[in-house]
Amino acid sequence: MVRRAAGAAIAFAVHDRGRPPDRCRLRSRAHSANPPRPAPDHGAGAAPAPPPRLHLRPLPLPPPLQPPLPPPLPLLSLFRLLLLASPPGLFRHTPSSFLSMSHLLLLHRLPDLARPLLRLLVSRLGRSSPPRLLPLLVPAASPGDPARLVSELAAAYADEGLLADACSLVLLALRGGTRLPAPVCFGLMSRLPTTPEAYAFYLQLLDAGMPPEVRQFNVLMRDFVRFGDLASARKVFDEMRTRSVQPTVVSFNTLISGMCRARDLDGADELYKGMAQMGITPDVYTYSALIKGLSSSGRIEDATKMFDEMRERGVKPNAIVFTTLIDAHCKAGDVKAGMELYQDMRARGVMPDLVAYNALLNGLCRARNFEAAECIVEEMRGTGLKPDKVTYTTLIDGCCKDGKLDTAMDIKQKMADEEVALDEVTYTALISGLSKAQRPVDAERILVEMMEAGLEPDNTTYTMVIDAFCRKGDVKTGFKLLKEMQNKGRKPGVVTYNVIMSGLCKLGQLKNADMLLNAMLNIGVPPDDITYNILLDGQCKHGKVTDSEELKSAKGMVPDLGVYTSLISELVKKKPAKSYHDR
């Protein structure tokens, strides 16, 4: 009871008077609030019991109160008024006033109001201003941490296009002892136009006192690898180790992946072995990069060994690893090995994706095993996957190459029914198959359909259709398509002209062939040796040359128009030699 009363008195004294209570007054208040009870009589000669002692502990003093922050909005209004309405020479804001006002707004969590002021300040001071602005910044932020104000000011420099000054401000602040958040520095790095500039700035940040981070080293390596600059990526890797930063598995994977894409398999293997020396365990992405690199270089046997080593170490292959090996085996013509990998993939619970199915379909179509290809398509549908344009294009291309054009046209109709859009590759595969099968009318119909779909055929596609018509003897339609190409702004090459030239010579229209040759020269399409061989062959079969054997021996020996003209003229003038019986 006594202690509760004393505590109440202390609390009252502290909160009421704002100063520590006097110990004697506390004791007297406690005594008056609870008068002592009379001591019990213990008989004659007995000593009276001593009064109980009070053990009072003063309450801790509250911290000294900080002066309240002034309301920012009225001050901001006054700041803007003086900024806009003061006549020249009467009042002028200084950089310190800009910084102080901005700092106050940041303290009140109003960065959207502070940023325009900082951008205005930066635009007025211009380039090379951070060295004279930073000494004003620390007092403006006092007694708080200037890091927030430095960060916003650096962002203002960057937003005004003064990226070099933003970097200069950050470096000066770090060297002066200001600890800036890492995202501020990394944000500036990401705004630099090139990866080499970002890397150079990061090294400056580290030298200025910023602690190194393995994640940022990995990002820089990744960016260098994306641009194919493996030498710089390796420098970043070595710099990481120089600064006592332990590389992670991501660090190794980034560099190994880049080296495999550049076909530097020896360098990738060296890094792979270095992982074990540093106690870093390869993961599925490590093996995926190595297997893909080996497969792309045609080293399928080594890729298979890496795959076996992966499983021996307990690393489970994912869909990418299986798909890479399936695709490599199928492209090499070993469809059986691809099917075995597919079955192994399903048995291990790794679900194939569209890429895996399409790789397997490509191998089966190349092997002309269309029955198995249809089964794979049905299995794909059974897993809930829908065939895409790559799937259908692979089937169409395989059917066209095998001469099954009606089946290819049925697949095309199925694509339309399932609303799978045909692309340039699909149309070109159909046109190629129809042209080779000497079905020029169907080929032209698909060509028109292709253009109606908004796709523009290239010179090769046009040339295939022109060749189909010319082989059928319809050179007139070939010329029509040639004119259509030219009207669209295309420039047919020598291959297109050779196709029409061949059609003219087969029909014996040597005069028109010569006119086409002159037209080629006039528009700047130089004939090649195939052009002259076509013309020589036409002269042999339909020309006025009597010694066709001599003309045939000249094939491949005619480099230009002058030699061709001279050769034909000489052979036409040459009279046939009389035989013994003609004498």
C-alpha positions as CSV (number, residue, x, y, z in Angstrom):
1,M,0.0,0.0,0.0
2,V,2.8,2.3,1.0
3,R,4.7,1.5,-2.3
4,R,1.6,2.1,-4.4
5,A,1.1,5.5,-2.8
6,A,4.7,6.5,-3.2
7,G,4.6,5.4,-6.8
8,A,1.6,7.5,-7.4
9,A,3.2,10.5,-5.7
10,I,6.3,10.2,-7.8
11,A,4.4,9.9,-11.0
12,F,2.3,13.0,-10.1
13,A,5.4,15.0,-9.2
14,V,7.1,14.1,-12.5
15,H,4.2,14.8,-14.7
16,D,2.9,17.7,-12.8
17,R,6.0,19.7,-12.1
18,G,8.3,18.4,-14.8
19,R,11.3,17.9,-12.4
20,P,12.5,15.1,-10.1
21,P,10.6,15.0,-6.7
22,D,12.4,15.7,-3.5
23,R,13.1,12.5,-1.6
24,C,12.2,14.0,1.9
25,R,8.8,15.3,0.6
26,L,8.0,11.9,-0.8
27,R,8.7,10.3,2.5
28,S,6.6,12.8,4.4
29,R,3.7,12.4,1.9
30,A,3.8,8.7,2.3
31,H,3.9,9.0,6.1
32,S,0.9,11.4,6.2
33,A,-1.1,9.3,3.8
34,N,-0.6,6.2,6.0
35,P,-0.1,7.1,9.7
36,P,2.0,4.5,11.6
37,R,0.0,2.0,13.6
38,P,0.8,1.8,17.4
39,A,3.4,-0.8,18.2
40,P,2.1,-3.9,19.9
41,D,3.0,-4.3,23.6
42,H,5.4,-7.2,24.0
43,G,5.7,-6.9,27.7
44,A,8.1,-5.2,30.0
45,G,11.7,-5.0,28.9
46,A,10.9,-5.8,25.3
47,A,12.5,-3.6,22.7
48,P,10.0,-1.9,20.3
49,A,10.1,-3.2,16.7
50,P,11.9,-0.9,14.2
51,P,9.7,0.9,11.7
52,P,9.6,-0.7,8.2
53,R,11.9,0.9,5.6
54,L,10.7,2.2,2.3
55,H,12.7,1.3,-0.8
56,L,11.7,3.9,-3.4
57,R,13.1,3.9,-6.9
58,P,12.6,7.1,-8.9
59,L,10.9,6.7,-12.3
60,P,13.2,7.1,-15.3
61,L,13.2,10.6,-16.7
62,P,11.6,11.1,-20.1
63,P,14.0,12.0,-23.0
64,P,14.4,15.6,-23.7
65,L,11.7,16.7,-26.1
66,Q,12.8,17.6,-29.6
67,P,11.4,20.9,-30.9
68,P,8.4,20.1,-33.1
69,L,9.0,20.3,-36.9
70,P,7.4,23.3,-38.5
71,P,4.4,22.6,-40.7
72,P,5.8,22.2,-44.2
73,L,2.9,23.3,-46.4
74,P,2.7,26.9,-45.2
75,L,6.4,27.2,-45.5
76,L,6.3,25.7,-48.9
77,S,3.7,28.2,-50.0
78,L,5.8,31.1,-48.7
79,F,8.9,29.6,-50.4
80,R,7.0,29.5,-53.7
81,L,5.6,33.0,-53.2
82,L,9.1,34.4,-52.6
83,L,10.4,32.4,-55.5
84,L,7.8,33.7,-58.0
85,A,6.7,37.1,-56.8
86,S,9.8,38.8,-55.4
87,P,11.2,41.5,-57.7
88,P,14.7,41.0,-58.9
89,G,17.3,42.0,-56.4
90,L,15.0,42.2,-53.4
91,F,15.1,38.5,-52.4
92,R,16.7,35.5,-53.9
93,H,16.6,31.9,-52.7
94,T,20.0,30.4,-52.1
95,P,21.0,26.7,-52.7
96,S,20.9,26.3,-48.9
97,S,17.3,27.4,-48.8
98,F,16.3,25.0,-51.6
99,L,18.0,22.2,-49.7
100,S,16.5,23.1,-46.3
101,M,13.0,23.3,-47.8
102,S,13.4,20.0,-49.6
103,H,14.8,18.3,-46.5
104,L,11.8,19.5,-44.5
105,L,9.4,18.0,-47.1
106,L,11.3,14.7,-47.0
107,L,11.1,14.5,-43.2
108,H,7.3,14.9,-43.5
109,R,7.3,12.2,-46.2
110,L,6.4,14.5,-49.0
111,P,9.0,13.5,-51.7
112,D,6.7,14.4,-54.5
113,L,6.8,18.0,-53.4
114,A,10.5,18.0,-52.7
115,R,11.6,16.6,-56.1
116,P,10.4,19.6,-58.2
117,L,12.4,21.9,-56.0
118,L,15.5,19.8,-56.3
119,R,15.2,19.5,-60.1
120,L,14.8,23.3,-60.3
121,L,17.9,23.8,-58.1
122,V,19.9,21.4,-60.3
123,S,18.8,23.0,-63.5
124,R,19.9,26.4,-62.2
125,L,23.3,25.2,-61.0
126,G,24.0,23.1,-64.1
127,R,26.9,20.8,-64.7
128,S,29.9,20.3,-62.4
129,S,28.0,21.7,-59.4
130,P,28.1,18.7,-57.0
131,P,31.5,19.7,-55.4
132,R,30.1,23.1,-54.3
133,L,26.6,21.8,-53.5
134,L,27.6,18.9,-51.2
135,P,29.1,21.1,-48.4
136,L,25.8,23.0,-48.2
137,L,23.8,19.7,-48.1
138,V,25.1,18.3,-44.8
139,P,24.1,21.5,-42.8
140,A,20.8,21.6,-44.5
141,A,20.0,18.1,-43.4
142,S,21.3,18.6,-39.8
143,P,20.8,17.0,-37.3
144,G,19.4,14.2,-39.4
145,D,21.0,11.7,-41.8
146,P,21.7,13.4,-45.1
147,A,21.5,10.1,-47.1
148,R,17.9,10.7,-48.1
149,L,18.5,14.2,-49.3
150,V,21.7,13.0,-51.2
151,S,19.7,10.2,-52.8
152,E,16.9,12.5,-54.0
153,L,19.4,15.1,-55.2
154,A,21.2,12.5,-57.2
155,A,17.9,11.4,-58.8
156,A,17.2,15.1,-59.7
157,Y,20.6,15.3,-61.5
158,A,19.8,12.1,-63.4
159,D,16.3,13.3,-64.3
160,E,17.7,16.5,-65.7
161,G,20.0,14.6,-67.9
162,L,23.1,15.3,-65.8
163,L,24.0,11.6,-65.2
164,A,27.7,12.3,-64.8
165,D,27.0,14.8,-62.0
166,A,24.6,12.4,-60.3
167,C,27.4,9.8,-60.2
168,S,29.9,12.5,-59.0
169,L,27.5,13.5,-56.1
170,V,27.1,10.0,-54.9
171,L,30.9,9.3,-55.0
172,L,31.6,12.6,-53.1
173,A,29.0,11.7,-50.5
174,L,30.4,8.2,-50.0
175,R,34.0,9.5,-49.7
176,G,32.7,12.1,-47.1
177,G,31.3,9.3,-44.9
178,T,27.6,9.3,-45.9
179,R,26.3,5.8,-46.1
180,L,23.9,5.6,-49.0
181,P,21.4,2.8,-49.6
182,A,22.6,0.3,-52.2
183,P,19.5,0.6,-54.4
184,V,20.3,4.3,-54.9
185,C,23.7,3.4,-56.3
186,F,22.5,0.5,-58.3
187,G,19.7,2.6,-59.7
188,L,22.2,5.1,-61.1
189,M,24.2,2.2,-62.6
190,S,21.2,0.9,-64.4
191,R,20.7,4.4,-66.0
192,L,24.1,4.4,-67.5
193,P,24.0,3.8,-71.3
194,T,26.5,0.9,-71.5
195,T,27.5,-2.0,-69.4
196,P,31.2,-0.9,-69.4
197,E,30.3,2.5,-68.0
198,A,28.2,0.8,-65.3
199,Y,31.1,-1.5,-64.4
200,A,33.5,1.4,-64.2
201,F,31.1,3.3,-62.0
202,Y,30.7,0.3,-59.7
203,L,34.4,0.0,-59.2
204,Q,34.5,3.7,-58.3
205,L,31.7,3.0,-55.7
206,L,33.7,0.2,-54.2
207,D,36.8,2.3,-54.0
208,A,34.7,5.1,-52.3
209,G,33.8,2.7,-49.5
210,M,30.6,1.0,-50.7
211,P,30.7,-2.7,-49.6
212,P,30.8,-5.2,-52.5
213,E,27.8,-7.4,-53.3
214,V,28.0,-10.7,-55.2
215,R,24.5,-10.0,-56.7
216,Q,25.7,-6.9,-58.4
217,F,28.8,-8.6,-59.8
218,N,26.4,-11.3,-61.2
219,V,24.2,-8.7,-62.8
220,L,27.2,-7.1,-64.5
221,M,28.5,-10.5,-65.7
222,R,25.0,-11.3,-67.1
223,D,24.9,-8.0,-69.0
224,F,28.3,-8.5,-70.5
225,V,27.4,-12.1,-71.5
226,R,24.2,-10.9,-73.2
227,F,26.2,-8.6,-75.4
228,G,28.7,-11.4,-76.2
229,D,31.6,-9.6,-74.4
230,L,32.9,-12.7,-72.6
231,A,36.4,-11.1,-72.0
232,S,34.8,-8.4,-69.9
233,A,32.5,-10.9,-68.1
234,R,35.6,-12.9,-67.1
235,K,37.2,-9.7,-65.8
236,V,34.2,-9.1,-63.6
237,F,34.5,-12.6,-62.3
238,D,38.2,-12.2,-61.5
239,E,37.5,-8.8,-59.9
240,M,35.0,-10.4,-57.6
241,R,37.6,-12.8,-56.3
242,T,40.2,-10.0,-56.0
243,R,37.8,-8.2,-53.7
244,S,37.3,-11.3,-51.5
245,V,33.8,-11.9,-52.7
246,Q,32.9,-15.5,-52.9
247,P,31.3,-16.4,-56.3
248,T,28.0,-18.3,-56.1
249,V,26.6,-21.0,-58.3
250,V,24.8,-18.2,-60.2
251,S,28.2,-16.6,-60.9
252,F,29.6,-19.7,-62.4
253,N,26.4,-20.5,-64.3
254,T,26.3,-17.1,-65.9
255,L,29.8,-17.4,-67.2
256,I,29.6,-21.0,-68.2
257,S,26.4,-20.3,-70.2
258,G,28.0,-17.4,-72.1
259,M,31.1,-19.5,-72.9
260,C,28.9,-22.4,-74.2
261,R,27.0,-20.1,-76.4
262,A,30.3,-18.8,-77.8
263,R,31.4,-22.4,-78.3
264,D,34.3,-21.9,-75.9
265,L,33.7,-25.3,-74.4
266,D,37.3,-25.6,-73.0
267,G,36.8,-22.5,-71.0
268,A,33.4,-23.7,-69.8
269,D,34.9,-27.0,-68.7
270,E,37.7,-25.2,-66.8
271,L,35.1,-23.2,-64.9
272,Y,33.1,-26.3,-64.2
273,K,36.1,-28.0,-62.6
274,G,36.9,-24.8,-60.7
275,M,33.5,-25.1,-59.0
276,A,34.6,-28.3,-57.2
277,Q,37.8,-26.6,-56.1
278,M,35.9,-23.8,-54.5
279,G,33.4,-26.1,-52.9
280,I,30.4,-25.0,-55.0
281,T,28.0,-27.7,-56.1
282,P,26.8,-27.5,-59.7
283,D,23.0,-27.4,-60.1
284,V,20.6,-28.3,-62.9
285,Y,21.3,-25.0,-64.6
286,T,25.0,-25.7,-64.7
287,Y,24.5,-29.0,-66.4
288,S,21.8,-27.6,-68.7
289,A,24.2,-25.0,-70.0
290,L,27.0,-27.5,-70.5
291,I,24.8,-30.1,-72.2
292,K,23.3,-27.5,-74.5
293,G,26.8,-26.2,-75.5
294,L,28.1,-29.7,-76.2
295,S,25.0,-30.6,-78.2
296,S,25.1,-27.5,-80.3
297,S,28.7,-28.3,-81.2
298,G,27.8,-31.7,-82.4
299,R,29.5,-33.4,-79.4
300,I,26.4,-35.5,-78.5
301,E,28.4,-38.3,-77.0
302,D,30.1,-35.9,-74.5
303,A,26.6,-34.3,-73.8
304,T,25.3,-37.8,-73.0
305,K,28.2,-38.4,-70.6
306,M,27.5,-35.1,-68.9
307,F,23.9,-36.2,-68.6
308,D,24.9,-39.4,-66.9
309,E,27.3,-37.6,-64.5
310,M,24.5,-35.3,-63.6
311,R,22.2,-38.1,-62.5
312,E,25.0,-39.9,-60.7
313,R,25.5,-36.8,-58.6
314,G,21.8,-36.7,-57.7
315,V,20.9,-33.7,-59.8
316,K,17.5,-34.3,-61.3
317,P,17.3,-33.3,-65.0
318,N,14.5,-30.9,-65.9
319,A,12.5,-30.5,-69.1
320,I,15.1,-28.2,-70.7
321,V,17.9,-30.9,-70.3
322,F,15.7,-33.7,-71.8
323,T,14.5,-31.5,-74.6
324,T,18.1,-30.4,-75.5
325,L,19.2,-34.0,-75.8
326,I,16.1,-35.1,-77.7
327,D,16.5,-32.3,-80.2
328,A,20.2,-33.1,-80.6
329,H,19.7,-36.8,-81.3
330,C,16.8,-36.2,-83.7
331,K,18.7,-33.6,-85.7
332,A,21.6,-36.1,-85.9
333,G,19.2,-38.7,-87.3
334,D,19.1,-40.9,-84.2
335,V,15.4,-40.8,-83.6
336,K,15.5,-44.0,-81.6
337,A,17.7,-42.4,-79.0
338,G,15.3,-39.4,-79.0
339,M,12.3,-41.7,-78.3
340,E,14.2,-43.5,-75.5
341,L,14.9,-40.1,-73.8
342,Y,11.2,-39.2,-74.3
343,Q,10.1,-42.4,-72.6
344,D,12.7,-41.9,-69.8
345,M,11.4,-38.3,-69.3
346,R,7.8,-39.5,-68.9
347,A,8.9,-42.3,-66.5
348,R,10.7,-39.8,-64.2
349,G,7.7,-37.6,-64.0
350,V,9.1,-34.8,-66.1
351,M,6.3,-33.6,-68.3
352,P,7.4,-32.7,-71.8
353,D,6.4,-29.3,-73.1
354,L,5.6,-28.1,-76.6
355,V,9.3,-27.6,-77.4
356,A,10.1,-31.2,-76.5
357,Y,7.2,-32.6,-78.5
358,N,8.1,-30.4,-81.5
359,A,11.7,-31.6,-81.4
360,L,10.6,-35.2,-81.4
361,L,8.1,-34.5,-84.2
362,N,10.8,-32.9,-86.3
363,G,13.0,-36.0,-86.0
364,L,10.1,-38.4,-86.8
365,C,9.1,-36.3,-89.9
366,R,12.7,-36.3,-91.1
367,A,12.7,-40.1,-90.8
368,R,9.4,-40.2,-92.8
369,N,7.8,-42.0,-89.8
370,F,4.5,-40.1,-90.0
371,E,2.5,-42.8,-88.2
372,A,4.7,-42.3,-85.1
373,A,4.4,-38.6,-85.5
374,E,0.6,-38.8,-85.5
375,C,0.8,-40.8,-82.3
376,I,3.0,-38.2,-80.6
377,V,0.5,-35.5,-81.6
378,E,-2.3,-37.5,-80.0
379,E,-0.2,-38.0,-76.8
380,M,0.5,-34.3,-76.8
381,R,-3.3,-33.6,-76.9
382,G,-3.8,-36.2,-74.1
383,T,-1.6,-34.2,-71.8
384,G,-3.7,-31.0,-72.4
385,L,-1.2,-29.4,-74.8
386,K,-2.5,-28.0,-78.0
387,P,-0.4,-28.2,-81.2
388,D,1.0,-24.8,-82.2
389,K,2.1,-23.4,-85.5
390,V,5.5,-25.0,-85.1
391,T,3.9,-28.4,-84.6
392,Y,1.7,-28.1,-87.7
393,T,4.4,-26.5,-89.8
394,T,6.7,-29.4,-89.0
395,L,4.1,-31.9,-90.1
396,I,3.3,-29.9,-93.3
397,D,6.9,-29.6,-94.2
398,G,7.5,-33.3,-93.7
399,C,4.4,-34.2,-95.8
400,C,5.4,-31.9,-98.6
401,K,9.0,-33.3,-98.7
402,D,7.5,-36.8,-98.8
403,G,5.1,-35.8,-101.6
404,K,2.0,-36.2,-99.5
405,L,0.6,-32.8,-100.6
406,D,-3.1,-33.7,-100.0
407,T,-2.3,-34.6,-96.4
408,A,-0.4,-31.4,-96.0
409,M,-3.4,-29.4,-97.3
410,D,-5.6,-31.3,-94.8
411,I,-3.3,-30.3,-92.0
412,K,-3.5,-26.7,-93.2
413,Q,-7.3,-26.9,-93.0
414,K,-7.1,-28.3,-89.5
415,M,-5.0,-25.3,-88.5
416,A,-7.7,-23.0,-89.8
417,D,-10.4,-25.0,-87.9
418,E,-8.4,-24.7,-84.7
419,E,-7.7,-21.0,-85.4
420,V,-3.9,-21.5,-85.5
421,A,-2.5,-18.8,-87.7
422,L,-0.2,-19.8,-90.5
423,D,3.1,-17.9,-90.7
424,E,5.7,-17.3,-93.4
425,V,7.4,-20.6,-92.7
426,T,4.1,-22.6,-93.1
427,Y,3.1,-20.9,-96.3
428,T,6.6,-21.3,-97.8
429,A,6.7,-25.0,-96.9
430,L,3.4,-25.5,-98.8
431,I,4.4,-23.4,-101.8
432,S,7.7,-25.2,-102.0
433,G,6.0,-28.6,-101.9
434,L,3.4,-27.7,-104.5
435,S,6.0,-26.1,-106.8
436,K,8.2,-29.1,-106.7
437,A,5.2,-31.3,-107.5
438,Q,4.6,-29.2,-110.6
439,R,1.3,-27.8,-109.3
440,P,1.9,-24.1,-110.1
441,V,-1.7,-23.1,-110.0
442,D,-2.1,-24.4,-106.4
443,A,1.2,-22.8,-105.5
444,E,0.1,-19.4,-106.8
445,R,-3.2,-19.8,-105.0
446,I,-1.4,-20.3,-101.7
447,L,0.9,-17.3,-102.6
448,V,-2.2,-15.1,-103.0
449,E,-3.7,-16.4,-99.7
450,M,-0.4,-15.7,-98.0
451,M,-0.5,-12.0,-99.1
452,E,-4.2,-11.7,-98.2
453,A,-3.2,-12.8,-94.6
454,G,-0.9,-9.8,-94.4
455,L,2.3,-11.7,-95.0
456,E,4.8,-10.6,-97.6
457,P,6.5,-13.4,-99.6
458,D,10.2,-12.9,-100.2
459,N,12.1,-13.3,-103.4
460,T,12.8,-17.0,-102.8
461,T,9.0,-17.8,-102.4
462,Y,8.2,-15.8,-105.6
463,T,11.0,-17.6,-107.5
464,M,9.7,-21.0,-106.5
465,V,6.3,-20.2,-108.0
466,I,7.8,-18.7,-111.2
467,D,10.0,-21.8,-111.6
468,A,6.9,-24.0,-111.3
469,F,5.1,-22.1,-114.1
470,C,8.2,-22.0,-116.4
471,R,8.8,-25.7,-116.0
472,K,5.2,-26.2,-117.2
473,G,6.0,-24.0,-120.2
474,D,3.9,-21.1,-118.9
475,V,6.6,-18.4,-119.2
476,K,4.0,-15.7,-119.6
477,T,2.7,-16.2,-116.0
478,G,6.3,-16.3,-114.9
479,F,6.8,-12.8,-116.5
480,K,3.6,-11.6,-114.8
481,L,4.9,-12.6,-111.3
482,L,8.3,-11.0,-112.1
483,K,6.5,-7.8,-112.9
484,E,4.4,-8.1,-109.7
485,M,7.7,-8.4,-107.7
486,Q,9.1,-5.3,-109.3
487,N,5.8,-3.3,-108.8
488,K,6.1,-4.1,-105.1
489,G,9.6,-2.5,-105.0
490,R,11.4,-5.8,-104.8
491,K,14.6,-6.4,-106.8
492,P,14.7,-9.9,-108.3
493,G,18.1,-11.4,-108.2
494,V,20.0,-13.4,-110.8
495,V,18.3,-16.7,-109.6
496,T,14.9,-15.4,-110.5
497,Y,16.0,-14.3,-114.0
498,N,17.8,-17.6,-114.5
499,V,14.5,-19.4,-113.9
500,I,12.7,-17.4,-116.6
501,M,15.8,-17.7,-118.9
502,S,15.6,-21.4,-118.6
503,G,11.9,-21.5,-119.5
504,L,12.5,-19.4,-122.6
505,C,15.4,-21.5,-123.8
506,K,13.4,-24.7,-123.3
507,L,10.7,-23.3,-125.5
508,G,13.4,-22.3,-128.1
509,Q,12.7,-18.5,-127.6
510,L,16.3,-17.6,-127.9
511,K,15.6,-14.1,-129.1
512,N,13.5,-13.4,-126.0
513,A,16.3,-15.0,-123.9
514,D,18.8,-12.5,-125.3
515,M,16.5,-9.6,-124.7
516,L,16.1,-10.8,-121.1
517,L,19.9,-11.0,-120.8
518,N,20.2,-7.4,-122.0
519,A,17.5,-6.3,-119.5
520,M,19.4,-7.9,-116.7
521,L,22.5,-5.9,-117.6
522,N,20.5,-2.7,-118.0
523,I,19.0,-2.9,-114.5
524,G,22.3,-3.9,-112.9
525,V,21.7,-7.6,-112.3
526,P,25.0,-9.3,-113.4
527,P,24.6,-12.7,-115.0
528,D,26.5,-15.6,-113.5
529,D,28.0,-18.7,-115.0
530,I,24.6,-20.5,-114.6
531,T,23.0,-17.8,-116.8
532,Y,25.5,-18.4,-119.7
533,N,25.3,-22.2,-119.3
534,I,21.5,-21.9,-119.7
535,L,22.0,-19.8,-122.9
536,L,24.6,-22.2,-124.3
537,D,22.3,-25.1,-123.7
538,G,19.5,-23.3,-125.5
539,Q,21.8,-22.6,-128.5
540,C,22.8,-26.2,-128.6
541,K,19.2,-27.4,-128.8
542,H,17.5,-24.6,-130.7
543,G,20.2,-22.4,-132.1
544,K,21.9,-22.0,-135.5
545,V,25.2,-23.5,-134.2
546,T,26.2,-26.5,-136.2
547,D,29.0,-27.8,-134.0
548,S,27.0,-28.4,-130.8
549,E,29.8,-30.5,-129.3
550,E,32.2,-27.5,-129.3
551,L,29.5,-25.4,-127.7
552,K,28.9,-28.0,-125.0
553,S,32.6,-28.0,-124.1
554,A,32.4,-24.3,-123.6
555,K,30.0,-24.6,-120.7
556,G,31.4,-23.2,-117.5
557,M,34.1,-21.4,-119.5
558,V,32.1,-18.2,-120.3
559,P,32.8,-15.4,-117.8
560,D,30.8,-12.5,-119.4
561,L,28.6,-11.3,-122.2
562,G,31.5,-10.4,-124.5
563,V,32.9,-13.9,-124.5
564,Y,29.5,-15.4,-124.9
565,T,28.6,-13.2,-127.9
566,S,32.0,-13.8,-129.5
567,L,31.7,-17.6,-129.0
568,I,28.2,-17.8,-130.6
569,S,29.2,-15.6,-133.5
570,E,32.3,-17.7,-134.3
571,L,30.3,-21.0,-134.1
572,V,27.5,-19.7,-136.3
573,K,30.0,-18.5,-139.0
574,K,32.0,-21.7,-138.9
575,K,31.0,-24.1,-141.7
576,P,30.9,-27.8,-141.1
577,A,33.9,-29.7,-142.3
578,K,33.3,-32.1,-145.3
579,S,33.7,-35.8,-144.6
580,Y,35.7,-38.3,-146.8
581,H,32.5,-39.5,-148.4
582,D,31.5,-36.0,-149.4
583,R,34.6,-35.5,-151.5
